[in-house]
Structure formats: C-alpha cells, structure tokens
C-alpha cells in the first residue's frame, strides 16, 4: 500500500493527478477560496513524500462555528494522505510509539479544541504540544528514562499532522508551523455531494495513483529547492507544497505560490467567542444603514437586551475586541462614509455574506 517511496511506475502527468485530487475535494467540500482548495490538494500530495522534507508541515483547519465543513475536509483527506493516523485523543507515549522514522504516519486530530479549549493547561496537553512542536523538524526526539533497563530511550517525533478546531486558537507554536485553512459555512445555493463510506474505494484508488506519481519523482523532490514567495517559518511550512507543485508543472507552480501568499496573509486569524450572537446583534444595529462607525456599534452593543458585550474579560467590548471577533468571518474595519464624516467602521456590504451564511432565517 502507500506510505513509502518504493519503486512504482512513474505517472507521467502529475498535474492531472493533482487536478483529479482537487476535483474530488471540491466535490465534497466547499472551500473558502480557490487557494485553500489548492493548498489542501498539495498538502495531500506532500504527505506521500515525508522522507524528502526538511519540515513536517501541519495543516490546521479552523472554523468560527459548527457546520463549516472542517470535519468533512479531514474525513476526505484521511482517504487521500499517506498512512493516516486518525485520533480524537492520543497520549504522548502512544503517539511517539506510532511514528516510524523511515515511514512516518500522518497524525489526524479532529476537534482539537477539546484538547486546547480549556484555559487550564494539563501535563498531557503540554506533552502533546511539545511533540507537535518538536516533530516539525528532524532530530528532536521525545526522550524518556527506562527504569527497567536503567537507560534513556529516544523516540522519533517527525511526522506531518492535520488538526481541526472550532472557535479556539491553538498554541502559537502550532499555528506558526501550519498551513491554515479557515473554513466557513456554506451559503444558500452552495451544494456539495454527500460523502458515504461507499465512496472510499474511489478515493483510495486516487490515493494510490497520487502515491505512484510522488514515488516516481522521489529523487527530484528530495533535491528540490523551490523558490519561495515568503521567508522564515512560513517558507519552511510551504516548501513541501511548492516542491510538489513544481514537480507537477502546468499551472500548479503559480497556484501554489498564490495560495501561499493568500493563506499566510490570513494565518494570524484568531478564534471567535459568541460570533453568531455578535453577527445577529450587528444585523439589528445596522437596520437599513449602509455603514456604521465603530463608535456607533460599540455604544449600540452595550444597549442590546441581555447583552454579553458589557463584560468581555471584565470590561466592555472595545474596538479591538470587536475586530478580533469579526476577523474569522473575513470582516475587517475600514474607513466608511456616514453623512459628511469618514470614521473607521464597518460596511453593510462586508457583513452581508456572513449574515446570509450564519443567520439564514434573517432577511437581508
């Protein structure tokens, strides 16, 4: 089966293989952008060449609310990546013992917010975070003392990982090592096929074809030094994806770099608290207005019946808190025109799509 770069007959058209993977992904998943879909495609391919990479990039799939498709994306990718290791909860000891240095798995953790949603840090969470951090690069083993043998033992940590989380910001060290896709709820009229277990054989056939092509260009990938549009840690994360794109050719090299630029520009998005409540309150506050200033919004939020906005971490919500809660929805403050003044604020046009997606019963 897949998982090693053994001898396979080379697949001539890597670009076509990637096109087929993209077609499968977009059949079942509505992505927030074409760049996000391209990134997921390239990531699936990159898992089949882990021994070639200097860094084991993480794929972090985030959403502000439920029913945004993040679990479905991981479900589809699980059938396309090399040696998937899905889990909802795994101990540090079990994790490191499942990593083979020459044939590492792809760790898949859905609902990672269960591990990181609490403000209380646990030893298990810290151990898992340490392994996820260390396993991004080679040569950082998990070391424990074996009392029975009176010696220390080193366990490998290097492996790629896919995580999904709702409304929770993972530790900075994990997010910094990740390609981040911020999912959103589908809008009315957007439809995708339902995924059923009977569809798995088709995905697995494509996985094997993908692996065959990657194996056929293993030497090329191991020597690759792709030109990167970003630097530092972002370049480390995206290098495997760009190397895969360069090997495939056709339109993929340009698309990989476009995806890199677009997604790294949104990688600092944070989690959201009471996001749908905020969208609903803003819909009421806006009324028929085309724009509202930040000052107007903040004053109005505090007047909403049973409003939670008067006590956000012990003080009323401010302009920063407002923008942070709207950022996961792709909504940002800008200069708006209200009468003769041009204060900072928000436009109805920028909010409309999120109202449609997350408040389907509201006529906008």
PALUMDO-812529 format. One record per residue: x, y, z of N, C-alpha, C in turn; residue in one letter. Coordinates in pm, whole numbers, plus 50000, padded with zeros to 5 digits. Layout:
<recs>
XYZXYZXYZa ...
</recs>
This chain:
<recs>
500854988150000500005000050000500895012350000x 500265024150013501025036450011501755038450142x 502635048450143503295052050267504795052050257x 505395045150160506825045550141507105049549998x 508335054449975508715058149839509385046149771x 508615035349761509135023449697509095025249546x 509485014849478509525015649332508115014149275x 507665024549205506395024349133506685028748990x 505845024548899505935030048764505565044748770x 506395053148712506165067448717504865071048646x 504125080048704502915085248641503325097748564x 503035098048438503585108348352503075122348385x 501785123648412501185136848423500805139948567x 501745145448642501485148848781500425159548794x 500395169048701499395179748706497995173948697x 497815163648613496495157448601496105150348729x 497075144048794496785137248920496325147449024x 497035158649033496625169049128495255174749090x 495005176348961493685181048918492595171448964x 492865158448956491885148548998491655149149149x 492725151149226492585152449372491755164849405x 492045175849338491295188249359489825186149326x 489545178949218488165176449178487405168449284x 488085158649342487465150649448487185159249571x 488165167249611487995175549730486845185349714x 486775191849599485725201849579484375195349549x 484355182549521483075175549507482355174749641x 483135173049749482545170749880482675182549978x 483545192049946483855202750041483735216249972x 483085225750039483065239549991484185247050062x 485165251149986486325258050042486075273050047x 486755280050136486585294550144487175301850024x 488065295149952488695301449836489325290649749x 489615294349624490305285149535491695281949588x 492325291849653493665289749707493655279449820x 492615279649901492505269850010492355255749954x 491565254249848491395241249785492715236349725x 493465245349661494765241649605495725237349716x 495705244449828496595241149939496285227349994x 495005224050011494625210850061495065199949965x 494945202449836495375192949734496875190349743x 497635201049748499095199749755499545193249885x 498825196149993499195190050122498995174950117x 497865170550059497615156250047498755149449971x 499205155749863500305150049785501605149949865x 501865160549939503125161750013503265150950120x 502155145850173502255135550276502865122650222x 502845120850091503395108650031504905109450010x 505505120250055506965121850038507605127150166x 507135122550281507625128050407509135126250424x 509675115450371511105113250386511935123350308x 511295130550215512015140450134512085154150201x 511225156550300511075170150351511955173050472x 512385185350477513145190250592512205193550708x 510975197150675510005200950778508675193850753x 508045189550861506765182350856505635192450879x 505205198550772504195209050781502895203750844x 502265211950927500955208750982499885215450896x 498745209050884497585215050819496555217750929x 496255230250952495295234251055494025239250987x 492915232351012491635235950954490795242151065x 490465255151049489765262551152488375266551103x 487475268851199486175274551165485685282551285x 484895292951260484365300751371483185294051439x 482485285351367481275278951419481185264651369x 480175257451417479905243951369479395244351224x 479415232551162478855230651028479505239550922x 480825240550932481575248050831482395238850740x 482335225650765482985216250674484365211650713x 484845215550831486225211950867486375196850889x 485395190650957485475176250980485335168650849x 484475173350760484335166750630485645167550552x 486315178950557487595180250487488605170050540x 488705168650672489635158750728489215144650691x 487915142250686487405128950650487805125150509x 487735134650416488135131950278489655130550269x 490365139550333491825138950327492365126050389x 491675121050489492105108550553492225097250452x 491395097550348491425087050246492415089950135x 493035101650137493955105550030495405106550074x 495655108450204497025110250252497695096850273x 498985097250296499765085250321499725081450469x 499445068850496499455063350632498725072250734x 497435074350716496695082750811496655076450950x 496775084951052496685080351192495645088951262x 494335086251235493295094551295493105091551442x 492785101851519492515100051661491735112051712x 490945109951815490285121151883491015124652011x 491855115452057492635117852178493755107552182x 494965111952200496095102752199497125107352302x 497675097952374498695101352473500025103752404x 500895110852471502225113452416502965100352392x 502855091052486503555078252473503055070452353x 501725070152334501175062952220501565069552089x 501575082852087501905089951965503325087051919x 504295088752007505695087051964505975072551927x 505255063251986505475049151952504805045251820x 504005054051767503375051351637504115057951522x 505205064851551505975071951449507215063851412x 507255059351290508445052251240509335062451170x 510625062651202511485073151145511605072750993x 511475060950934511605059850789510255059350718x 509195058550794507875057250734506835063450827x 506925076550850506055082950949504605083750903x 503665083150997502255084550963501885099250948x 500625101550915500065115050919499065115251034x 499415122351139498535123451255497325132051219x 496115127351250494885134651220494095136351350x 493925148751392493195151651516492025160851484x 490815155351482489625163651466489215168751604x 488495180051605488025185951731489175188251828x 490255193951777491405196851864491065206851972x 489935214051955489525223552059489195216352189x 488895203252183488685195752306489955195152390x 491095195152322492375194652392492825208352438x 492465218652358493015231952386491945242252420x 490685237852432489635247452461489625252452603x 490215244952695490235249052835491425258052861x 491215267852949492315276752987493275269853083x 492835258253137493655250853232494605241653154x 495885243953169496855235653100497055222653177x 497125211653104497385198753167498725193453118x 499265184153193500545178353153500425171253020x 499255164652998499055157452872499035167152755x 498345178552771498305188452664499685193952634x 500425196752739501765202452721502685192452654x 502565179652689503385169452623503035168552475x 501725168552444501305167752305501785179852226x 501655191752286502135203852220503635203052194x 504385198352292505845197252278506205187852163x 505465176852150505755167352043505375173251907x 504225180151901503825186451775504825197251735x 505355204451832506345214651802507655208251756x 508125198551833509415192251801509355184451671x 508205177951644508085169551526508005176851396x 508005190051401508015198051278509365197051208x 510425195251285511785194351230512405181051269x 513425177251196514105164651224515095166251340x 515365155151406516425154951505516045159451644x 514725159851674514295163851808513455152551868x 514105142651930513385130951981512665133752114x 511715125252142511005125152271511785115452359x 512395120252465513315112252546512705109052681x 512745096252718512255091852847513245081952909x 513215081053042514115071953113513405058753135x 514045047953094513525034453113514175028753239x 513415028853349513965024453477514315009653474x 513505001753402513754987353399515084984053332x 515484992353238516744989953166517844999453209x 517515008553302518495018253353519145026153240x 518315031353150518855038753036517775048052981x 518215058052908517265066952840516915061152704x 515725064252657515285059852526514785071852446x 515165072452320514725083152231513675077752135x 512585085452118511525081852025511385092951921x 511225089451793511125099751689509825107651704x 509855120051659508675128651665508285134151528x 509165132751429508945138851298507795132151225x 506715139351202505625134551117504695146251087x 504045145550972503075155650936501795153551016x 501015164151032499815163351115498735172551061x 497495168051070496345176151032495455177651155x 495085190051186494255192751302493075201551262x 491945199551328490775208051305490305213551438x 489885226151437489435232451561488335242451531x 487415243851625486295253251613486405263951721x 486565276451679486495287651771487575288151877x 488655280751859489735280651958491065283151887x 491855291951943493195294351891494155284351954x 494825276451873495805266951925497065274351966x 497935267952042499185274552081499905280651961x 500495292351983501175299451873502195290751804x 502865282151881503925273951822503365263951722x 502135259351743501505250251646501025257951524x 500325269151547499815276951434500955282051346x 502075285351408503215290551334503825279951242x 503575267351270504115256351191503085250451096x 502015257851072500885252250998500545260050872x 500045252750773499265258650666497835259450719x 497275271250722495995273350788494895275850685x 493825267950696492635269950613491485273550706x 490925285250687489815289950770488505287350696x 487785277050737486555273150670485405282650706x 484345281950629483155289850657481925281750620x 480795285450676479555278250649479105281050506x 478555270950442478115272850303476905282150298x 476865289850193475765299250174474595292250106x 473395298150114472255292550040472585291349892x 472285279949837472575277749695473875270449671x 474765270149770476015262649757475755248249797x 476075238949709475785224949733477015216449704x 477185205849782478235196049756477625182149769x 478325172249716477855158449725477995153349868x 477105144449906477195137950036478265127050029x 479095126450132480155116350135479665104250213x 479795092450153479415079950216480575070150210x 480545060250298481655050750301481795043050170x 480715041950095480825035249966481695043049868x 481965055749898482815063949812484305061849839x 484625055149949486025053749990486885046749886x 486455035749825487335029149727487805038449615x 486925047349568487345056749464488445065949515x 488295070649638489315079449696490625071849717x 490535059449761491745051549784492455048449653x 491705046249545492335044249415493115056849374x 492515068349399493195080849366494405082849456x 494275079149583495425079849674496585071449622x 496305059349575497365050749523498005056649397x 497185062749312497705069349192498575081149231x 498125088649330498895100149379500235095349434x 500195084649511501435079449568502395074549460x 501845068149358502675063149248503385074649179x 502665085549155503315096949090504385103049181x 504075105049309505055110849402506295101849410x 506085088949419507215079649425508085080649301x 507435083049186508185083949062509085096049054x 508825106349133509685118149132510345120149268x 510575109249341511145109849476512505116649478x 513375113049383514705119049381514635134049355x 513765137949264513585152149233513095159849356x 512165154149429511625160849547512655161949658x 513475151549675514495151749780515535162549757x 515785165949630516795176149597516185189949573x 514885191049583514205203449546514575215049637x 514775226549575514975239149647514055249449582x 512765248249605511815256949535511975271549572x 511765280149474511765294549502510505297849580x 510685304849693509565307249783509155322049782x 507855324849787507385338749791507365344649932x 507695336350031507745340750171509055335950229x 509335339950353510595335650414510345330650556x 511455327150624511425322750762510495310650780x 509745310350888508925298650920507865295950814x 507295306450757506285304450652506885296850534x 508125299950499508775292850389508985278150425x 509355275450550509515261550594508205253850577x 507095260150614505785253550606505375250550463x 505615260050375505095259050239506065252550141x 507305250250181508285244550088507845230950032x 507355221550115506925208750055505805210449952x 504865219549978503755221549886504235227549755x 505165237049763505705243149641506565233349563x 507295224749634508115214649566507235204949489x 506115200749550505165191949482504605198749358x 504245211549372503675219049260504675220249146x 505945222849179506965224049075507155210849001x 507085199749075507245186649012506065183648919x 504885188548955503695186048872503695194748747x 504155207148761504195216148647502835221548608x 502675225348482501465231348429501145243948510x 499935245648558499585257848631499895257048780x 500315245348828500435243248971501535251449039x 502705253548979503705261849048503185275849082x 502515282248987501975295549015500845295149116x 500005285049108498875283849201499365281249343x 500425273249356500955270549490501455283249556x 502145291649480502675304049538501575314249564x 500565314249479499415322849506498715318549634x 498535305449651497915300349773498755303849895x 500055302749881500955306249991500775320750033x 500755329649937500625343849968499275347050029x 498215341049975496875343850026496685338250167x 497065325750187496795319450316497725324250426x 498955327650395499815333150500499365347050540x 498655353850450498125366950485497005366250586x 496385354550601495295353050698495665343450811x 496915339750821497305329450919497205333951063x 497115347051085497055351851223495635353351274x 494665348351195493295349251242493135341651372x 492345347351462492155341251592490795334851603x 490565328751716489285322351741488185332451762x 486985327451784485835336151798485005331751916x 484445341151991483535338152101482215345052072x 481125337752087479795343552064479695350051927x 480315343951826480355350351695478995352151631x 478155341751635476835342851573475985353051647x 476115353451781475365363551858475785377551814x 477085379451793477565392551750477025396151612x 477045386551519476515389251385475035393051392x 474285385851475472855388851488472635402751547x 473415406251649473265419451710473645430451611x 474665428051532475065438051432473985439751325x 473325428651289472255429751191471145439051243x 470835437651373469825446351433470315460751438x 471565462551477472125475951492472185483251358x 472525476051252472655482451121471305487051067x 470255479251092468975482951033469105483950882x 468745495450827468855497650683470095505550645x 470955508550743472125516850716473145509350630x 473845516550545474895510750462476205509550538x 476365517550645477605517250722477325522250863x 478145517350956478125522251093479565524151139x 479785534751216481125536851270481355527051384x 482615524451412482955515651525482385521251654x 482455534351671481935540651793480435538251805x 479695540151697478255537751699477935523251736x 478695514051680478455499951705478715496451851x 479815501251904480165498052043479115503452139x 478645515652117477605521452202476325513152193x 475945509352070474715501852050474795487752108x 475955481552100476105467952154475825467652304x 476245477952373476055478352518474585480452556x 473765484752460472345487152487471465475352449x 472055464952387471275453252346470785445952471x 469505441952472468935434852586469745422252617x 470035420352746470815408952793472125407552716x 472705418952687473945419152609475115413352688x 475945404652624477165399852689478335409352668x 478085420152593479205428452547479675438452652x 478955439552763479405448552869480445442252959x 480635429152946481615422253031482365411952947x 483355416752877484245408252798485595408352867x 485885397452935487115396753015487155408053118x 485995410853177485945420353287485745434753249x 485575437753120485365451653078484545451952950x 483955463452917483125464052796483945461152671x 483265455452572483935452752445484465465752385x 485655465152328486245476952266486465474452117x 487075484152050487255483051905488105470951868x 489135468351946489995456851918489215443851935x 488455442652045487675430552068486645428151959x 486045438751911485075437751803485735432451676x 486865438251640487535434051516488045419751526x 488535415551645489035402051662487915391751648x 486725395051695485605385751685485015385051545x 485235395151466484735395151329485765390051228x 487015390251267488075386451173487945372251120x 487575362051201487435348551145486385347551034x 485465357051029484455357150924484905365150801x 486155369950803486675377750691486195392150690x 485735397150806485195410750816486205419450890x 486585430650828487585439350888487105453950888x 487525461750985487125475950986487795483450872x 487165494050830487695502350723487155516550741x 487655525750662487105539350662485775539050591x 484725544250656483385544350597482875558750589x 481905560750505481305574150494479925573950560x 479775582850657478485584650724478175599550720x 477255603450632476995617650611478225624350555x 478705634550624479905641750580481175636650647x 481035627350742482205622450816482705609250758x 483985606150786484585593750736485335586750851x 484605581350947485245574551059485625560151022x 486325553451111486565539051096485295531651135x 484965521351061483755514051094483595501851005x 482345498150982482045486050907480935488850805x 481025482050690480035483850585479065472250582x 477825475450552476795465250538477205454850433x 477795459550324478185450450215479185439950262x 480065443650356481065434250406480455424050502x 479375427750568478715418950664477675409850599x 477185413850484476035407150424476255392250403x 477415388350352477655374250324477605365850451x 478225370850560478195363350685476795362650743x 476015373450728474625372750772473875361750696x 474145360850567473465350750485473865336650525x 475165334850553475665321450586475265316950726x 475365325950823475215321850963473875325651025x 473115334150957471795337951006470775335550894x 470585322950853469785320150734468335324250746x 467825326150868466425329750886466205344750882x 467305352250871467195366850869467155371750726x 466185379650692466105385250558467055397250551x 468025396750459468995407550449468865414650316x 
</recs>
